[in-house]
Amino acid sequence: MSDDDLTKPLGAAPKRRFTIPKIPPGWVPRGIYGAIGALVVFIAAWTALVDDPYGGEPMAIVSMGALAKPTAAAKKPEATAGDARPNTAATPAAAPGQTITIIDGSTGRRQEVIVTPSGEKPAKPPRVGPGASVDPKLLEPSRHGQIPKIGPDGARPFDVYASAAKPPPAQQDWPKIAIVVEGLGIGANTTSEALAKLPAPVSFSFVPYGTDLDRWVTRARTEGHETLIQVGMEPFDYPDNDPGPQTLLTSMPPENNVDRLQWFLSRAQGYVGISSLMGQRFTATDNAIAPVLREVGKRGLIYFDSGTSPRSVAGQFAGSGNVAFVRADEVLDSVPKAGDIDLALARLEATARERGSAVGSASALPVTIDRLAQWARNAEERGIALVPISAVAKGAKAS
């Protein structure tokens, strides 16, 4: 008698055990290859037959009518370029007549578009003041873009783009002070603050590496400020201290530095001159600065020496290069404290009363902008005429 006969219940059928059927050799690889092949065929068919130019990227279709009706959320202020915190709010809808900027992600090209409801004519763009216009006769092409030149009738950008903010006749004999604020165009908040607080006769010098440089220059000119472009030049501790791309170097041949200068000149339009960005070594080297100054004079521009480098020899070559030249008498915020800035402004006033005119340079620090704004509000009461930089430029004769 077997063990099964003793343990199984009477009349119960024997249980069937499940066994995995044996797969013939070679079937598993063939199945995997077949699945991969079917997937490839499916992808190829989908690519050929389905019209999807965005390659599966997410997209949304919005009617123009929806854009024309901003909601309450659309009234929230949008973040500026200088804000440290990202704007996490929903993107506001564009209102009728509002200009929006479309940026091509592949080329970086910007295009201004005026949004209007369906069936309506686009609103006219805002009228720009005469001070912001650019004369095409004062431009010529270069490999970097359009750069300034003296016009066929001898008109210089320095003269044409000079601000109309001149002292009234009653102030013609007053001591005159010109102030140039440098380092603008990098921080949106700082640049906006300078535009909001400083009066039109204060001249602005822009760093060419900021975004929307041409827009900032145009806005400053529209509000009456004369503008300059800062040119990166080699400091003594270069490259540990590097002004940025296209810096003019003492080790380069003159033609290379002139080419780099033209790169800076092409960054914006409508300015009266240039100033240096750093450049202590470059402006102290005769054979480096002289060809650059000749190019500046050839293009009818002012060269502004901020006075931060006592070894600069730019003034010695300005006359031979027929350059409208200005050197600052006082660096107003060499010590960036409110009390020291006030003392520097007092010294500048004393120089102006003694000589008839004086020039100050300053950086775009919040404390500097605040003290300059306070000083400018009371300058007229003290018998001081605040003038743009072109009003004190010397040494240039019309070509």
Protein Blocks (a to p, Z undefined) as FASTA:
>chain_A
ZZklmmpcghiacddddddddddehklmmmmmmmmmmmmmmmmmmmmmpccfknopacdd
ddfklmmmccfklmpccddfklmbdcfbdcddddehiacddddfknopacddddddehia
cdddddddfklpccfklgccdfkbccddddfkopafklmmpcfbdcdfklmmpccddddd
ehihklmmlmmmmmmmpcfklccdddfkbghklmmmmmmmmnopacddddddddfklckb
cfbghiacfkbcfklmmmmmmmmmmmpghiabdcdeehllmmmpmklmmmmmmmmmmnop
acddehlamkbcklmmmmmnopacdddfbdfklpacfklmmmmmmmmmmmmmmnopacdd
ddddfklmmmmmmmmmmmmmnopacddfklmgghiacZZ
